[in-house]
Amino acid sequence: FLGKQFSDSPRAIYEYLKIHYPEYKMYWSVERRSLHKFNNLDVKHIRRFSMKWMFLMNRAKYWVTNSRLPLWIPKPKDSIYVQTWHGTPLKRLAADMEEVHMPGTNTEKYKRNFLIEASKWDYLISPNAYSTEIFKRAFNYNKTLIESGYPRNDYLINNQNNNDEIKRIKEENKLPLDKKIILYAPTWRDNQFYGRGRYKFDIQLDLDLMKVKLSYEYIIILRMHYLIAENLDLSAYKGFAYDFSSHEDIRELYLIADLLVTDYSSVFFDFANLKRPMLFYVYDIDEYRDQLRGFYFDFEKEAPGPLVKSTEELIKEIKQVEAEFELDQAFYNKFCYLEDGKASERVVKTIFEDNVK
């Protein structure tokens, strides 16, 4: 995520390599404002865009990332660029977008630059056959695509019933052990921004009402998208609402969450692996669907949980959904069928072993 986190599929690949291929020299690229997050991590890291970073990027045999790199960075002839991407697509991507509403670009320029960048990728990872079809078309991608499941989900699959790990995460983050956890993880809006790569987000939840109605049984963790620039002030909701936007990896938040509330974010495809309840708070669905992005499937019919447009509706559904929720098997079979806890192994053996021989 542009050097902001130690997370996602690049982390899963890194951790697998560290155990099984310790001979590799690996460096984690970190943007300047996130360097402090690595002080207590046993991760060899370098500052993004520094001279040493430029030197290592030019020398590296492999690049592994989950988002685009700036176009001005040339890819050396012998370097292998592994693009893990960062989600199963609901909203339209790249060449499939009809209009682009992001700062500092227009539709034609955005699509052109995206496809130039995608042409540099040597490997692209896909979580399922549905995504493979979209990635090939939207990215105009015709090199090696690995349909493996997402490495980032190995942790979920391998720890979903690990009560000791769940307890550890709660205790380390000073969360109450006697309350259920709601995870709120919305995406960003293309047309609400401060500037390039810095997006506004106005939380449309009535946290006062939620605290009154739910705090006896629940706490809520808020996890903003990595492009959202807001600093949340939740001081009025101490003991009920927690800002975990800077938590190093959302995988831990999935694991401790009893229930997910999201909107159009791809987080729900990952959370579905746990088969736990999901709700979709989509107060602006008409604008998002018809003007901003558009969807690849009929979200209102196929979302794996109830759609609500107000806090009152959300509270009502929270009280019902835990007792009644059962993940649609057709949804699981379409999007989660490859997730078996071994995606990292499949990816590493395909890319790294093939290129060592």
C-alpha positions as CSV (number, residue, x, y, z in Angstrom):
1,F,0.0,0.0,0.0
2,L,2.5,2.6,-1.3
3,G,4.9,1.8,1.6
4,K,2.4,2.6,4.3
5,Q,2.0,-0.8,5.9
6,F,3.6,-4.2,6.6
7,S,0.6,-6.1,5.4
8,D,-1.4,-7.8,2.7
9,S,-0.1,-10.5,0.2
10,P,3.4,-9.0,0.0
11,R,3.7,-9.6,3.7
12,A,2.5,-13.2,3.4
13,I,5.0,-13.9,0.6
14,Y,7.8,-12.2,2.6
15,E,7.0,-14.3,5.7
16,Y,6.9,-17.5,3.7
17,L,10.2,-16.7,2.0
18,K,11.8,-15.8,5.3
19,I,11.0,-19.3,6.7
20,H,11.6,-21.4,3.6
21,Y,14.1,-19.5,1.6
22,P,16.3,-17.7,4.2
23,E,19.1,-17.2,1.6
24,Y,17.1,-14.4,0.0
25,K,18.0,-10.8,0.9
26,M,14.7,-9.0,1.4
27,Y,14.0,-5.3,1.9
28,W,10.6,-3.7,2.8
29,S,9.9,-0.4,1.1
30,V,8.5,2.2,3.5
31,E,7.3,5.7,2.9
32,R,8.9,8.4,5.1
33,R,5.8,9.1,7.3
34,S,5.4,5.4,8.1
35,L,9.0,4.6,9.1
36,H,8.1,4.8,12.8
37,K,5.7,1.8,12.4
38,F,8.7,-0.4,11.7
39,N,10.7,0.4,14.8
40,N,9.5,-2.7,16.7
41,L,9.3,-5.0,13.7
42,D,12.0,-7.5,12.7
43,V,11.8,-6.4,9.1
44,K,14.8,-5.0,7.2
45,H,13.4,-1.9,5.6
46,I,14.4,1.2,3.5
47,R,12.9,4.5,2.9
48,R,10.9,4.7,-0.3
49,F,12.5,7.0,-2.9
50,S,15.8,7.3,-1.0
51,M,19.1,6.9,-2.8
52,K,19.5,3.4,-1.3
53,W,16.0,2.5,-2.4
54,M,16.8,3.6,-6.0
55,F,20.0,1.6,-5.9
56,L,18.2,-1.6,-4.6
57,M,15.3,-1.2,-7.0
58,N,17.8,-1.2,-9.8
59,R,19.7,-4.2,-8.5
60,A,16.8,-6.3,-7.2
61,K,15.9,-9.6,-9.0
62,Y,12.3,-9.3,-7.7
63,W,9.9,-6.5,-7.1
64,V,6.8,-7.6,-5.1
65,T,4.0,-5.1,-4.5
66,N,0.2,-4.9,-4.2
67,S,-0.4,-1.5,-5.8
68,R,1.0,0.5,-8.8
69,L,4.5,2.0,-8.8
70,P,5.1,5.4,-10.3
71,L,5.6,5.4,-14.0
72,W,8.9,7.2,-13.8
73,I,10.6,4.2,-12.2
74,P,12.2,2.1,-15.0
75,K,12.1,-1.6,-14.6
76,P,15.5,-3.2,-15.2
77,K,15.7,-5.8,-17.9
78,D,16.5,-8.6,-15.5
79,S,14.1,-7.7,-12.7
80,I,10.9,-9.7,-12.2
81,Y,7.9,-7.7,-11.2
82,V,5.3,-9.5,-9.1
83,Q,2.0,-7.7,-8.8
84,T,-0.2,-9.3,-6.1
85,W,-3.0,-6.7,-6.4
86,H,-5.2,-6.1,-3.4
87,G,-8.7,-7.4,-3.7
88,T,-11.4,-9.3,-5.6
89,P,-13.1,-6.6,-7.7
90,L,-16.6,-5.4,-7.1
91,K,-16.1,-1.9,-8.5
92,R,-14.9,-1.4,-12.0
93,L,-11.1,-1.2,-12.6
94,A,-8.8,0.5,-15.0
95,A,-9.9,0.0,-18.6
96,D,-13.3,-1.1,-17.5
97,M,-14.1,2.3,-15.9
98,E,-16.3,4.5,-17.9
99,E,-15.3,7.8,-16.2
100,V,-12.5,8.7,-13.7
101,H,-13.2,11.3,-11.0
102,M,-9.8,11.2,-9.3
103,P,-7.6,14.3,-8.7
104,G,-4.8,15.2,-11.1
105,T,-5.9,13.1,-14.0
106,N,-8.7,12.4,-16.5
107,T,-10.3,9.3,-17.8
108,E,-8.0,8.9,-20.9
109,K,-4.8,9.7,-19.0
110,Y,-5.7,7.4,-16.1
111,K,-6.4,4.4,-18.3
112,R,-3.3,5.0,-20.4
113,N,-1.0,5.3,-17.4
114,F,-2.6,2.3,-15.7
115,L,-2.1,0.1,-18.7
116,I,1.5,1.2,-19.2
117,E,2.2,0.3,-15.6
118,A,0.4,-3.1,-16.0
119,S,2.5,-3.9,-19.0
120,K,5.6,-4.1,-16.7
121,W,4.1,-6.8,-14.5
122,D,5.7,-10.3,-15.1
123,Y,3.3,-12.1,-12.7
124,L,-0.1,-11.2,-11.5
125,I,-1.9,-13.0,-8.7
126,S,-5.6,-13.8,-8.8
127,P,-7.8,-15.0,-6.0
128,N,-10.3,-16.8,-8.2
129,A,-11.5,-17.5,-11.8
130,Y,-13.9,-14.5,-11.6
131,S,-11.1,-12.1,-10.8
132,T,-8.8,-13.7,-13.5
133,E,-11.3,-12.8,-16.2
134,I,-11.6,-9.2,-15.1
135,F,-7.9,-8.7,-14.5
136,K,-7.0,-9.9,-18.0
137,R,-9.4,-7.5,-19.6
138,A,-9.2,-4.5,-17.2
139,F,-5.4,-4.5,-17.1
140,N,-5.0,-5.7,-20.7
141,Y,-2.8,-8.4,-19.1
142,N,-1.4,-11.3,-21.1
143,K,1.6,-12.5,-19.2
144,T,1.7,-15.0,-16.4
145,L,-1.3,-15.0,-14.2
146,I,-1.3,-17.2,-11.1
147,E,-4.8,-18.2,-10.0
148,S,-3.9,-19.3,-6.5
149,G,-6.1,-17.6,-3.9
150,Y,-4.7,-14.6,-2.0
151,P,-1.6,-15.2,0.1
152,R,-2.9,-12.7,2.6
153,N,-5.8,-15.0,3.4
154,D,-3.5,-17.9,4.5
155,Y,-3.4,-16.3,8.0
156,L,-7.2,-16.2,8.3
157,I,-7.6,-19.8,7.1
158,N,-4.9,-21.1,9.4
159,N,-6.0,-19.1,12.5
160,Q,-9.8,-18.9,12.2
161,N,-10.3,-21.2,15.2
162,N,-7.2,-20.2,17.1
163,N,-8.7,-18.7,20.3
164,D,-5.2,-18.1,21.8
165,E,-4.3,-15.9,18.8
166,I,-7.6,-14.0,19.0
167,K,-7.1,-13.4,22.7
168,R,-3.5,-12.3,22.2
169,I,-4.6,-9.7,19.6
170,K,-7.3,-8.3,21.9
171,E,-5.0,-8.1,24.9
172,E,-2.2,-6.5,23.0
173,N,-4.5,-3.8,21.7
174,K,-6.2,-3.3,25.1
175,L,-9.7,-4.4,23.9
176,P,-12.3,-5.8,26.3
177,L,-12.5,-9.6,26.3
178,D,-16.2,-9.6,27.3
179,K,-17.6,-7.6,24.3
180,K,-18.4,-8.6,20.8
181,I,-16.5,-6.7,18.1
182,I,-18.0,-4.9,15.1
183,L,-15.4,-4.1,12.4
184,Y,-16.3,-1.1,10.2
185,A,-14.1,-1.0,7.1
186,P,-15.4,1.3,4.3
187,T,-13.7,2.2,1.0
188,W,-12.8,5.6,-0.4
189,R,-14.9,7.8,-2.7
190,D,-13.1,8.8,-6.0
191,N,-14.6,12.3,-6.0
192,Q,-14.0,13.3,-2.4
193,F,-10.4,14.3,-2.0
194,Y,-7.9,16.8,-0.6
195,G,-5.4,16.0,-3.4
196,R,-3.8,13.2,-5.3
197,G,-3.7,10.1,-3.1
198,R,-5.4,11.8,-0.1
199,Y,-9.1,11.2,0.1
200,K,-11.8,12.7,2.4
201,F,-14.2,10.5,4.3
202,D,-17.2,11.7,6.2
203,I,-18.4,9.0,8.6
204,Q,-22.1,8.8,8.1
205,L,-22.6,6.6,11.2
206,D,-24.4,8.1,14.2
207,L,-21.9,6.8,16.8
208,D,-23.9,8.5,19.6
209,L,-26.9,6.4,18.8
210,M,-24.9,3.2,18.3
211,K,-23.2,3.7,21.7
212,V,-26.6,4.0,23.4
213,K,-28.1,1.0,21.6
214,L,-25.1,-1.4,21.4
215,S,-22.4,-0.6,23.9
216,Y,-23.8,-3.1,26.5
217,E,-22.8,-5.9,24.1
218,Y,-20.5,-4.5,21.4
219,I,-17.5,-2.4,20.7
220,I,-16.8,-1.0,17.2
221,I,-13.4,-0.8,15.5
222,L,-13.0,1.6,12.6
223,R,-10.6,0.8,9.9
224,M,-10.3,3.5,7.2
225,H,-8.9,2.7,3.7
226,Y,-5.2,3.4,3.3
227,L,-5.9,6.4,0.9
228,I,-8.2,8.1,3.4
229,A,-6.4,11.1,5.0
230,E,-8.8,11.8,7.9
231,N,-7.7,11.6,11.5
232,L,-10.6,10.3,13.5
233,D,-11.5,11.9,16.9
234,L,-13.3,9.2,18.8
235,S,-12.6,10.7,22.3
236,A,-16.3,11.1,22.9
237,Y,-16.8,7.3,22.5
238,K,-14.0,6.0,24.7
239,G,-14.5,2.4,25.5
240,F,-16.9,1.9,22.6
241,A,-15.4,3.1,19.4
242,Y,-11.7,2.6,18.5
243,D,-9.7,3.9,15.5
244,F,-7.5,1.1,14.1
245,S,-6.8,2.8,10.8
246,S,-3.1,2.6,11.4
247,H,-3.1,-0.9,12.7
248,E,-0.4,-2.7,10.8
249,D,-2.5,-5.4,9.1
250,I,-6.3,-5.8,8.8
251,R,-5.9,-9.6,8.9
252,E,-5.8,-9.4,12.7
253,L,-8.9,-7.2,12.8
254,Y,-10.8,-9.7,10.6
255,L,-9.8,-12.5,13.0
256,I,-11.1,-10.8,16.1
257,A,-14.3,-9.4,14.5
258,D,-17.6,-11.0,15.2
259,L,-19.3,-9.0,12.5
260,L,-18.2,-6.9,9.5
261,V,-19.8,-3.6,8.4
262,T,-18.5,-2.3,5.1
263,D,-19.8,-0.8,1.8
264,Y,-18.2,-1.4,-1.6
265,S,-14.8,-2.4,-0.2
266,S,-13.3,-5.7,-1.3
267,V,-12.7,-6.6,2.4
268,F,-16.0,-8.5,2.4
269,F,-14.6,-11.1,-0.1
270,D,-11.7,-11.8,2.4
271,F,-13.9,-11.8,5.5
272,A,-16.2,-14.3,3.8
273,N,-13.6,-16.9,4.4
274,L,-14.5,-16.8,8.1
275,K,-18.2,-17.3,7.2
276,R,-19.1,-14.7,9.9
277,P,-22.0,-12.1,9.6
278,M,-21.6,-9.1,7.2
279,L,-23.7,-6.0,6.8
280,F,-23.4,-3.4,4.0
281,Y,-23.9,0.3,5.0
282,V,-24.5,1.8,1.6
283,Y,-26.1,5.2,2.2
284,D,-24.8,6.5,-1.2
285,I,-25.2,3.4,-3.4
286,D,-27.1,5.1,-6.2
287,E,-24.4,7.7,-6.7
288,Y,-21.5,5.2,-6.3
289,R,-23.1,2.6,-8.6
290,D,-24.3,5.0,-11.3
291,Q,-21.8,7.9,-11.3
292,L,-18.5,7.0,-9.6
293,R,-17.5,3.4,-10.4
294,G,-20.2,0.9,-11.4
295,F,-20.2,-2.7,-10.3
296,Y,-19.2,-6.0,-12.0
297,F,-22.3,-7.8,-10.7
298,D,-25.7,-6.9,-9.3
299,F,-24.4,-6.0,-5.8
300,E,-27.9,-5.3,-4.4
301,K,-29.0,-8.8,-5.3
302,E,-25.8,-10.8,-4.6
303,A,-24.2,-9.1,-1.6
304,P,-23.6,-11.7,1.1
305,G,-25.5,-9.8,3.7
306,P,-28.2,-7.2,4.3
307,L,-27.9,-3.7,2.7
308,V,-28.9,-0.7,4.9
309,K,-28.9,3.0,4.4
310,S,-29.3,4.5,7.9
311,T,-27.8,4.0,11.3
312,E,-31.2,3.0,12.7
313,E,-31.4,0.2,10.0
314,L,-27.9,-0.8,10.8
315,I,-28.6,-1.2,14.5
316,K,-31.7,-3.2,13.8
317,E,-29.8,-5.6,11.5
318,I,-26.9,-6.0,13.8
319,K,-29.3,-7.4,16.5
320,Q,-30.7,-9.8,14.0
321,V,-27.9,-10.8,11.7
322,E,-25.8,-12.7,14.2
323,A,-28.6,-15.1,15.0
324,E,-29.7,-15.5,11.4
325,F,-26.7,-15.2,9.2
326,E,-25.5,-18.0,7.0
327,L,-23.1,-17.3,4.2
328,D,-24.5,-18.1,0.8
329,Q,-22.8,-21.2,-0.5
330,A,-22.9,-20.1,-4.1
331,F,-21.0,-16.9,-3.0
332,Y,-18.4,-18.9,-1.2
333,N,-18.0,-21.3,-4.1
334,K,-17.5,-18.4,-6.6
335,F,-15.1,-16.3,-4.6
336,C,-13.4,-18.3,-1.8
337,Y,-13.0,-21.8,-3.2
338,L,-9.2,-21.5,-3.6
339,E,-8.5,-20.3,-0.1
340,D,-7.0,-23.3,1.8
341,G,-4.1,-21.6,3.7
342,K,-1.5,-22.5,1.1
343,A,-1.7,-19.7,-1.4
344,S,1.7,-18.2,-0.4
345,E,3.3,-21.6,-1.0
346,R,1.7,-21.9,-4.5
347,V,2.8,-18.4,-5.4
348,V,6.4,-18.8,-4.1
349,K,6.9,-22.1,-5.8
350,T,5.6,-20.8,-9.1
351,I,7.6,-17.6,-9.2
352,F,10.8,-18.1,-7.1
353,E,11.5,-21.8,-7.8
354,D,10.9,-21.4,-11.5
355,N,13.4,-18.6,-11.6
356,V,16.0,-20.2,-9.5
357,K,16.4,-23.2,-11.7
